[in-house]
Amino acid sequence: MTELRVVVDRELCCGAGQCVLLAPAVFDQDEDDGIVVLLEAEPAEAHRKVVTEAAAVCPTGAIAISQGS
């Protein structure tokens, strides 16, 4: 499998929190404004499915995933 890389755009985030519900080991929310906080930019392979789902359900498209080699 290729390495998974995650990037979040905090300017786009609306604080819906779906990413945190799906992948709490990878995402968190800022206590002050609820905006996404990326905990793991290169999450383990075990998180691939939930991170991909989190990116897909993000209402503002604030989560981007790339796959390196």
PDB file of N, CA, C and O in Angstrom:
ATOM      1  N   MET A   1       0.834  -1.195   0.000  1.00  0.00           N
ATOM      2  CA  MET A   1       0.000   0.000   0.000  1.00  0.00           C
ATOM      3  C   MET A   1       0.874   1.254   0.000  1.00  0.00           C
ATOM      4  O   MET A   1       2.007   1.243   0.481  1.00  0.00           O
ATOM      5  N   THR A   2       0.332   2.304  -0.538  1.00  0.00           N
ATOM      6  CA  THR A   2       1.046   3.564  -0.557  1.00  0.00           C
ATOM      7  C   THR A   2       0.777   4.341   0.730  1.00  0.00           C
ATOM      8  O   THR A   2      -0.243   4.151   1.392  1.00  0.00           O
ATOM      9  N   GLU A   3       1.700   5.201   1.056  1.00  0.00           N
ATOM     10  CA  GLU A   3       1.587   6.013   2.265  1.00  0.00           C
ATOM     11  C   GLU A   3       0.450   7.023   2.119  1.00  0.00           C
ATOM     12  O   GLU A   3       0.278   7.630   1.063  1.00  0.00           O
ATOM     13  N   LEU A   4      -0.306   7.191   3.172  1.00  0.00           N
ATOM     14  CA  LEU A   4      -1.426   8.118   3.194  1.00  0.00           C
ATOM     15  C   LEU A   4      -0.982   9.433   3.824  1.00  0.00           C
ATOM     16  O   LEU A   4      -0.365   9.436   4.889  1.00  0.00           O
ATOM     17  N   ARG A   5      -1.294  10.551   3.168  1.00  0.00           N
ATOM     18  CA  ARG A   5      -0.971  11.869   3.710  1.00  0.00           C
ATOM     19  C   ARG A   5      -2.249  12.695   3.774  1.00  0.00           C
ATOM     20  O   ARG A   5      -3.048  12.706   2.838  1.00  0.00           O
ATOM     21  N   VAL A   6      -2.423  13.381   4.889  1.00  0.00           N
ATOM     22  CA  VAL A   6      -3.629  14.176   5.110  1.00  0.00           C
ATOM     23  C   VAL A   6      -3.245  15.641   5.305  1.00  0.00           C
ATOM     24  O   VAL A   6      -2.282  15.957   6.003  1.00  0.00           O
ATOM     25  N   VAL A   7      -4.007  16.517   4.682  1.00  0.00           N
ATOM     26  CA  VAL A   7      -3.836  17.958   4.838  1.00  0.00           C
ATOM     27  C   VAL A   7      -5.217  18.532   5.137  1.00  0.00           C
ATOM     28  O   VAL A   7      -6.203  18.151   4.506  1.00  0.00           O
ATOM     29  N   VAL A   8      -5.284  19.441   6.095  1.00  0.00           N
ATOM     30  CA  VAL A   8      -6.549  20.115   6.369  1.00  0.00           C
ATOM     31  C   VAL A   8      -6.405  21.607   6.120  1.00  0.00           C
ATOM     32  O   VAL A   8      -5.348  22.195   6.351  1.00  0.00           O
ATOM     33  N   ASP A   9      -7.480  22.201   5.649  1.00  0.00           N
ATOM     34  CA  ASP A   9      -7.519  23.644   5.437  1.00  0.00           C
ATOM     35  C   ASP A   9      -8.416  24.230   6.521  1.00  0.00           C
ATOM     36  O   ASP A   9      -9.642  24.193   6.416  1.00  0.00           O
ATOM     37  N   ARG A  10      -7.798  24.763   7.547  1.00  0.00           N
ATOM     38  CA  ARG A  10      -8.548  25.299   8.682  1.00  0.00           C
ATOM     39  C   ARG A  10      -9.422  26.481   8.286  1.00  0.00           C
ATOM     40  O   ARG A  10     -10.407  26.774   8.963  1.00  0.00           O
ATOM     41  N   GLU A  11      -9.076  27.164   7.200  1.00  0.00           N
ATOM     42  CA  GLU A  11      -9.882  28.290   6.726  1.00  0.00           C
ATOM     43  C   GLU A  11     -11.217  27.813   6.144  1.00  0.00           C
ATOM     44  O   GLU A  11     -12.216  28.530   6.209  1.00  0.00           O
ATOM     45  N   LEU A  12     -11.233  26.614   5.580  1.00  0.00           N
ATOM     46  CA  LEU A  12     -12.461  26.060   5.003  1.00  0.00           C
ATOM     47  C   LEU A  12     -13.336  25.365   6.048  1.00  0.00           C
ATOM     48  O   LEU A  12     -14.552  25.275   5.877  1.00  0.00           O
ATOM     49  N   CYS A  13     -12.737  24.884   7.106  1.00  0.00           N
ATOM     50  CA  CYS A  13     -13.451  24.087   8.107  1.00  0.00           C
ATOM     51  C   CYS A  13     -14.584  24.888   8.748  1.00  0.00           C
ATOM     52  O   CYS A  13     -14.412  26.056   9.099  1.00  0.00           O
ATOM     53  N   CYS A  14     -15.753  24.239   8.897  1.00  0.00           N
ATOM     54  CA  CYS A  14     -16.902  24.879   9.540  1.00  0.00           C
ATOM     55  C   CYS A  14     -17.168  24.298  10.927  1.00  0.00           C
ATOM     56  O   CYS A  14     -18.108  24.712  11.606  1.00  0.00           O
ATOM     57  N   GLY A  15     -16.333  23.331  11.350  1.00  0.00           N
ATOM     58  CA  GLY A  15     -16.469  22.772  12.687  1.00  0.00           C
ATOM     59  C   GLY A  15     -17.572  21.752  12.847  1.00  0.00           C
ATOM     60  O   GLY A  15     -18.058  21.554  13.961  1.00  0.00           O
ATOM     61  N   ALA A  16     -17.989  21.094  11.771  1.00  0.00           N
ATOM     62  CA  ALA A  16     -19.067  20.104  11.852  1.00  0.00           C
ATOM     63  C   ALA A  16     -18.680  18.915  12.727  1.00  0.00           C
ATOM     64  O   ALA A  16     -19.537  18.335  13.392  1.00  0.00           O
ATOM     65  N   GLY A  17     -17.401  18.547  12.733  1.00  0.00           N
ATOM     66  CA  GLY A  17     -16.907  17.496  13.613  1.00  0.00           C
ATOM     67  C   GLY A  17     -17.063  16.076  13.123  1.00  0.00           C
ATOM     68  O   GLY A  17     -16.776  15.141  13.870  1.00  0.00           O
ATOM     69  N   GLN A  18     -17.506  15.880  11.895  1.00  0.00           N
ATOM     70  CA  GLN A  18     -17.662  14.520  11.379  1.00  0.00           C
ATOM     71  C   GLN A  18     -16.330  13.782  11.318  1.00  0.00           C
ATOM     72  O   GLN A  18     -16.273  12.573  11.544  1.00  0.00           O
ATOM     73  N   CYS A  19     -15.277  14.500  11.016  1.00  0.00           N
ATOM     74  CA  CYS A  19     -13.950  13.884  10.939  1.00  0.00           C
ATOM     75  C   CYS A  19     -13.516  13.337  12.299  1.00  0.00           C
ATOM     76  O   CYS A  19     -12.923  12.262  12.384  1.00  0.00           O
ATOM     77  N   VAL A  20     -13.812  14.076  13.342  1.00  0.00           N
ATOM     78  CA  VAL A  20     -13.440  13.653  14.697  1.00  0.00           C
ATOM     79  C   VAL A  20     -14.243  12.424  15.105  1.00  0.00           C
ATOM     80  O   VAL A  20     -13.710  11.509  15.733  1.00  0.00           O
ATOM     81  N   LEU A  21     -15.510  12.404  14.753  1.00  0.00           N
ATOM     82  CA  LEU A  21     -16.347  11.243  15.074  1.00  0.00           C
ATOM     83  C   LEU A  21     -15.863   9.987  14.349  1.00  0.00           C
ATOM     84  O   LEU A  21     -15.884   8.893  14.913  1.00  0.00           O
ATOM     85  N   LEU A  22     -15.432  10.148  13.111  1.00  0.00           N
ATOM     86  CA  LEU A  22     -14.991   9.003  12.318  1.00  0.00           C
ATOM     87  C   LEU A  22     -13.567   8.562  12.628  1.00  0.00           C
ATOM     88  O   LEU A  22     -13.285   7.364  12.648  1.00  0.00           O
ATOM     89  N   ALA A  23     -12.672   9.504  12.867  1.00  0.00           N
ATOM     90  CA  ALA A  23     -11.246   9.183  13.033  1.00  0.00           C
ATOM     91  C   ALA A  23     -10.625  10.012  14.155  1.00  0.00           C
ATOM     92  O   ALA A  23      -9.809  10.894  13.886  1.00  0.00           O
ATOM     93  N   PRO A  24     -10.997   9.742  15.407  1.00  0.00           N
ATOM     94  CA  PRO A  24     -10.484  10.550  16.519  1.00  0.00           C
ATOM     95  C   PRO A  24      -8.985  10.415  16.760  1.00  0.00           C
ATOM     96  O   PRO A  24      -8.399  11.244  17.457  1.00  0.00           O
ATOM     97  N   ALA A  25      -8.357   9.393  16.201  1.00  0.00           N
ATOM     98  CA  ALA A  25      -6.908   9.259  16.341  1.00  0.00           C
ATOM     99  C   ALA A  25      -6.165  10.178  15.368  1.00  0.00           C
ATOM    100  O   ALA A  25      -4.967  10.418  15.516  1.00  0.00           O
ATOM    101  N   VAL A  26      -6.892  10.685  14.376  1.00  0.00           N
ATOM    102  CA  VAL A  26      -6.280  11.503  13.333  1.00  0.00           C
ATOM    103  C   VAL A  26      -6.707  12.969  13.430  1.00  0.00           C
ATOM    104  O   VAL A  26      -5.918  13.870  13.145  1.00  0.00           O
ATOM    105  N   PHE A  27      -7.953  13.201  13.832  1.00  0.00           N
ATOM    106  CA  PHE A  27      -8.501  14.553  13.876  1.00  0.00           C
ATOM    107  C   PHE A  27      -8.995  14.899  15.277  1.00  0.00           C
ATOM    108  O   PHE A  27      -9.416  14.030  16.040  1.00  0.00           O
ATOM    109  N   ASP A  28      -8.934  16.184  15.593  1.00  0.00           N
ATOM    110  CA  ASP A  28      -9.529  16.708  16.822  1.00  0.00           C
ATOM    111  C   ASP A  28     -10.120  18.065  16.459  1.00  0.00           C
ATOM    112  O   ASP A  28      -9.991  18.521  15.323  1.00  0.00           O
ATOM    113  N   GLN A  29     -10.767  18.707  17.425  1.00  0.00           N
ATOM    114  CA  GLN A  29     -11.304  20.038  17.205  1.00  0.00           C
ATOM    115  C   GLN A  29     -10.724  20.994  18.236  1.00  0.00           C
ATOM    116  O   GLN A  29     -10.542  20.644  19.402  1.00  0.00           O
ATOM    117  N   ASP A  30     -10.441  22.197  17.785  1.00  0.00           N
ATOM    118  CA  ASP A  30      -9.946  23.244  18.662  1.00  0.00           C
ATOM    119  C   ASP A  30     -11.015  23.548  19.714  1.00  0.00           C
ATOM    120  O   ASP A  30     -12.186  23.723  19.376  1.00  0.00           O
ATOM    121  N   GLU A  31     -10.623  23.611  20.963  1.00  0.00           N
ATOM    122  CA  GLU A  31     -11.574  23.855  22.042  1.00  0.00           C
ATOM    123  C   GLU A  31     -12.222  25.231  21.950  1.00  0.00           C
ATOM    124  O   GLU A  31     -13.355  25.407  22.398  1.00  0.00           O
ATOM    125  N   ASP A  32     -11.531  26.199  21.384  1.00  0.00           N
ATOM    126  CA  ASP A  32     -12.054  27.562  21.319  1.00  0.00           C
ATOM    127  C   ASP A  32     -13.075  27.780  20.201  1.00  0.00           C
ATOM    128  O   ASP A  32     -14.122  28.389  20.419  1.00  0.00           O
ATOM    129  N   ASP A  33     -12.761  27.276  19.003  1.00  0.00           N
ATOM    130  CA  ASP A  33     -13.643  27.573  17.874  1.00  0.00           C
ATOM    131  C   ASP A  33     -14.199  26.344  17.152  1.00  0.00           C
ATOM    132  O   ASP A  33     -14.982  26.486  16.213  1.00  0.00           O
ATOM    133  N   GLY A  34     -13.806  25.141  17.577  1.00  0.00           N
ATOM    134  CA  GLY A  34     -14.325  23.918  16.973  1.00  0.00           C
ATOM    135  C   GLY A  34     -13.710  23.559  15.641  1.00  0.00           C
ATOM    136  O   GLY A  34     -14.122  22.584  15.013  1.00  0.00           O
ATOM    137  N   ILE A  35     -12.735  24.325  15.200  1.00  0.00           N
ATOM    138  CA  ILE A  35     -12.098  24.079  13.909  1.00  0.00           C
ATOM    139  C   ILE A  35     -11.175  22.863  14.010  1.00  0.00           C
ATOM    140  O   ILE A  35     -10.570  22.612  15.052  1.00  0.00           O
ATOM    141  N   VAL A  36     -11.082  22.128  12.927  1.00  0.00           N
ATOM    142  CA  VAL A  36     -10.302  20.887  12.889  1.00  0.00           C
ATOM    143  C   VAL A  36      -8.841  21.106  13.286  1.00  0.00           C
ATOM    144  O   VAL A  36      -8.223  22.121  12.964  1.00  0.00           O
ATOM    145  N   VAL A  37      -8.321  20.109  13.997  1.00  0.00           N
ATOM    146  CA  VAL A  37      -6.904  20.039  14.337  1.00  0.00           C
ATOM    147  C   VAL A  37      -6.417  18.681  13.829  1.00  0.00           C
ATOM    148  O   VAL A  37      -6.977  17.644  14.184  1.00  0.00           O
ATOM    149  N   LEU A  38      -5.389  18.691  13.010  1.00  0.00           N
ATOM    150  CA  LEU A  38      -4.834  17.454  12.478  1.00  0.00           C
ATOM    151  C   LEU A  38      -3.835  16.884  13.465  1.00  0.00           C
ATOM    152  O   LEU A  38      -2.835  17.526  13.786  1.00  0.00           O
ATOM    153  N   LEU A  39      -4.100  15.687  13.944  1.00  0.00           N
ATOM    154  CA  LEU A  39      -3.216  15.031  14.907  1.00  0.00           C
ATOM    155  C   LEU A  39      -2.152  14.182  14.228  1.00  0.00           C
ATOM    156  O   LEU A  39      -1.036  14.065  14.734  1.00  0.00           O
ATOM    157  N   GLU A  40      -2.489  13.591  13.087  1.00  0.00           N
ATOM    158  CA  GLU A  40      -1.577  12.696  12.362  1.00  0.00           C
ATOM    159  C   GLU A  40      -1.610  13.016  10.881  1.00  0.00           C
ATOM    160  O   GLU A  40      -2.570  12.667  10.195  1.00  0.00           O
ATOM    161  N   ALA A  41      -0.580  13.674  10.377  1.00  0.00           N
ATOM    162  CA  ALA A  41      -0.523  14.002   8.953  1.00  0.00           C
ATOM    163  C   ALA A  41      -0.265  12.776   8.086  1.00  0.00           C
ATOM    164  O   ALA A  41      -0.623  12.755   6.909  1.00  0.00           O
ATOM    165  N   GLU A  42       0.357  11.757   8.669  1.00  0.00           N
ATOM    166  CA  GLU A  42       0.617  10.506   7.951  1.00  0.00           C
ATOM    167  C   GLU A  42       0.107   9.350   8.806  1.00  0.00           C
ATOM    168  O   GLU A  42       0.892   8.629   9.422  1.00  0.00           O
ATOM    169  N   PRO A  43      -1.223   9.180   8.837  1.00  0.00           N
ATOM    170  CA  PRO A  43      -1.811   8.160   9.702  1.00  0.00           C
ATOM    171  C   PRO A  43      -1.446   6.735   9.283  1.00  0.00           C
ATOM    172  O   PRO A  43      -1.095   6.470   8.133  1.00  0.00           O
ATOM    173  N   ALA A  44      -1.540   5.846  10.239  1.00  0.00           N
ATOM    174  CA  ALA A  44      -1.248   4.436   9.997  1.00  0.00           C
ATOM    175  C   ALA A  44      -2.230   3.849   8.982  1.00  0.00           C
ATOM    176  O   ALA A  44      -3.349   4.338   8.822  1.00  0.00           O
ATOM    177  N   GLU A  45      -1.796   2.817   8.317  1.00  0.00           N
ATOM    178  CA  GLU A  45      -2.615   2.137   7.314  1.00  0.00           C
ATOM    179  C   GLU A  45      -3.970   1.712   7.886  1.00  0.00           C
ATOM    180  O   GLU A  45      -4.970   1.697   7.170  1.00  0.00           O
ATOM    181  N   ALA A  46      -4.000   1.374   9.150  1.00  0.00           N
ATOM    182  CA  ALA A  46      -5.241   0.940   9.794  1.00  0.00           C
ATOM    183  C   ALA A  46      -6.316   2.023   9.779  1.00  0.00           C
ATOM    184  O   ALA A  46      -7.500   1.721   9.928  1.00  0.00           O
ATOM    185  N   HIS A  47      -5.916   3.269   9.602  1.00  0.00           N
ATOM    186  CA  HIS A  47      -6.864   4.390   9.603  1.00  0.00           C
ATOM    187  C   HIS A  47      -7.291   4.807   8.202  1.00  0.00           C
ATOM    188  O   HIS A  47      -8.100   5.723   8.057  1.00  0.00           O
ATOM    189  N   ARG A  48      -6.776   4.168   7.190  1.00  0.00           N
ATOM    190  CA  ARG A  48      -7.036   4.578   5.796  1.00  0.00           C
ATOM    191  C   ARG A  48      -8.529   4.703   5.496  1.00  0.00           C
ATOM    192  O   ARG A  48      -8.960   5.722   4.955  1.00  0.00           O
ATOM    193  N   LYS A  49      -9.310   3.711   5.828  1.00  0.00           N
ATOM    194  CA  LYS A  49     -10.730   3.709   5.478  1.00  0.00           C
ATOM    195  C   LYS A  49     -11.473   4.856   6.153  1.00  0.00           C
ATOM    196  O   LYS A  49     -12.241   5.556   5.494  1.00  0.00           O
ATOM    197  N   VAL A  50     -11.261   5.064   7.454  1.00  0.00           N
ATOM    198  CA  VAL A  50     -12.007   6.110   8.162  1.00  0.00           C
ATOM    199  C   VAL A  50     -11.537   7.507   7.776  1.00  0.00           C
ATOM    200  O   VAL A  50     -12.337   8.442   7.746  1.00  0.00           O
ATOM    201  N   VAL A  51     -10.256   7.656   7.482  1.00  0.00           N
ATOM    202  CA  VAL A  51      -9.749   8.964   7.050  1.00  0.00           C
ATOM    203  C   VAL A  51     -10.313   9.311   5.671  1.00  0.00           C
ATOM    204  O   VAL A  51     -10.694  10.454   5.421  1.00  0.00           O
ATOM    205  N   THR A  52     -10.363   8.336   4.795  1.00  0.00           N
ATOM    206  CA  THR A  52     -10.945   8.546   3.467  1.00  0.00           C
ATOM    207  C   THR A  52     -12.417   8.901   3.582  1.00  0.00           C
ATOM    208  O   THR A  52     -12.904   9.781   2.872  1.00  0.00           O
ATOM    209  N   GLU A  53     -13.120   8.230   4.462  1.00  0.00           N
ATOM    210  CA  GLU A  53     -14.536   8.530   4.683  1.00  0.00           C
ATOM    211  C   GLU A  53     -14.706   9.929   5.274  1.00  0.00           C
ATOM    212  O   GLU A  53     -15.609  10.665   4.878  1.00  0.00           O
ATOM    213  N   ALA A  54     -13.846  10.294   6.216  1.00  0.00           N
ATOM    214  CA  ALA A  54     -13.917  11.627   6.819  1.00  0.00           C
ATOM    215  C   ALA A  54     -13.751  12.714   5.764  1.00  0.00           C
ATOM    216  O   ALA A  54     -14.466  13.717   5.785  1.00  0.00           O
ATOM    217  N   ALA A  55     -12.823  12.521   4.854  1.00  0.00           N
ATOM    218  CA  ALA A  55     -12.618  13.491   3.774  1.00  0.00           C
ATOM    219  C   ALA A  55     -13.853  13.563   2.879  1.00  0.00           C
ATOM    220  O   ALA A  55     -14.243  14.642   2.433  1.00  0.00           O
ATOM    221  N   ALA A  56     -14.458  12.418   2.624  1.00  0.00           N
ATOM    222  CA  ALA A  56     -15.632  12.370   1.746  1.00  0.00           C
ATOM    223  C   ALA A  56     -16.855  13.055   2.352  1.00  0.00           C
ATOM    224  O   ALA A  56     -17.647  13.659   1.628  1.00  0.00           O
ATOM    225  N   VAL A  57     -17.016  12.968   3.674  1.00  0.00           N
ATOM    226  CA  VAL A  57     -18.207  13.542   4.302  1.00  0.00           C
ATOM    227  C   VAL A  57     -17.999  14.967   4.805  1.00  0.00           C
ATOM    228  O   VAL A  57     -18.949  15.593   5.273  1.00  0.00           O
ATOM    229  N   CYS A  58     -16.797  15.485   4.720  1.00  0.00           N
ATOM    230  CA  CYS A  58     -16.538  16.854   5.167  1.00  0.00           C
ATOM    231  C   CYS A  58     -17.397  17.816   4.351  1.00  0.00           C
ATOM    232  O   CYS A  58     -17.266  17.872   3.129  1.00  0.00           O
ATOM    233  N   PRO A  59     -18.280  18.579   5.014  1.00  0.00           N
ATOM    234  CA  PRO A  59     -19.208  19.433   4.266  1.00  0.00           C
ATOM    235  C   PRO A  59     -18.548  20.576   3.502  1.00  0.00           C
ATOM    236  O   PRO A  59     -19.147  21.117   2.573  1.00  0.00           O
ATOM    237  N   THR A  60     -17.345  20.947   3.869  1.00  0.00           N
ATOM    238  CA  THR A  60     -16.684  22.058   3.177  1.00  0.00           C
ATOM    239  C   THR A  60     -15.479  21.624   2.352  1.00  0.00           C
ATOM    240  O   THR A  60     -14.844  22.459   1.706  1.00  0.00           O
ATOM    241  N   GLY A  61     -15.154  20.342   2.361  1.00  0.00           N
ATOM    242  CA  GLY A  61     -13.991  19.869   1.604  1.00  0.00           C
ATOM    243  C   GLY A  61     -12.677  20.314   2.205  1.00  0.00           C
ATOM    244  O   GLY A  61     -11.696  20.505   1.486  1.00  0.00           O
ATOM    245  N   ALA A  62     -12.647  20.483   3.522  1.00  0.00           N
ATOM    246  CA  ALA A  62     -11.451  20.985   4.198  1.00  0.00           C
ATOM    247  C   ALA A  62     -10.364  19.926   4.376  1.00  0.00           C
ATOM    248  O   ALA A  62      -9.248  20.247   4.783  1.00  0.00           O
ATOM    249  N   ILE A  63     -10.683  18.674   4.075  1.00  0.00           N
ATOM    250  CA  ILE A  63      -9.711  17.584   4.250  1.00  0.00           C
ATOM    251  C   ILE A  63      -9.286  17.078   2.882  1.00  0.00           C
ATOM    252  O   ILE A  63     -10.122  16.704   2.060  1.00  0.00           O
ATOM    253  N   ALA A  64      -7.983  17.069   2.646  1.00  0.00           N
ATOM    254  CA  ALA A  64      -7.428  16.552   1.393  1.00  0.00           C
ATOM    255  C   ALA A  64      -6.534  15.365   1.714  1.00  0.00           C
ATOM    256  O   ALA A  64      -5.805  15.374   2.705  1.00  0.00           O
ATOM    257  N   ILE A  65      -6.596  14.356   0.877  1.00  0.00           N
ATOM    258  CA  ILE A  65      -5.795  13.150   1.047  1.00  0.00           C
ATOM    259  C   ILE A  65      -4.951  12.952  -0.189  1.00  0.00           C
ATOM    260  O   ILE A  65      -5.428  13.084  -1.316  1.00  0.00           O
ATOM    261  N   SER A  66      -3.690  12.632   0.036  1.00  0.00           N
ATOM    262  CA  SER A  66      -2.827  12.253  -1.073  1.00  0.00           C
ATOM    263  C   SER A  66      -2.158  10.939  -0.696  1.00  0.00           C
ATOM    264  O   SER A  66      -1.998  10.609   0.479  1.00  0.00           O
ATOM    265  N   GLN A  67      -1.781  10.219  -1.710  1.00  0.00           N
ATOM    266  CA  GLN A  67      -1.126   8.928  -1.472  1.00  0.00           C
ATOM    267  C   GLN A  67       0.238   8.954  -2.126  1.00  0.00           C
ATOM    268  O   GLN A  67       0.371   9.054  -3.346  1.00  0.00           O
ATOM    269  N   GLY A  68       1.246   8.862  -1.278  1.00  0.00           N
ATOM    270  CA  GLY A  68       2.625   8.860  -1.761  1.00  0.00           C
ATOM    271  C   GLY A  68       3.094   7.438  -1.997  1.00  0.00           C
ATOM    272  O   GLY A  68       2.310   6.490  -1.946  1.00  0.00           O
ATOM    273  N   SER A  69       4.357   7.308  -2.251  1.00  0.00           N
ATOM    274  CA  SER A  69       4.904   5.973  -2.485  1.00  0.00           C
ATOM    275  C   SER A  69       5.741   5.529  -1.324  1.00  0.00           C
ATOM    276  O   SER A  69       6.286   4.425  -1.342  1.00  0.00           O
TER     277      SER A  69
END
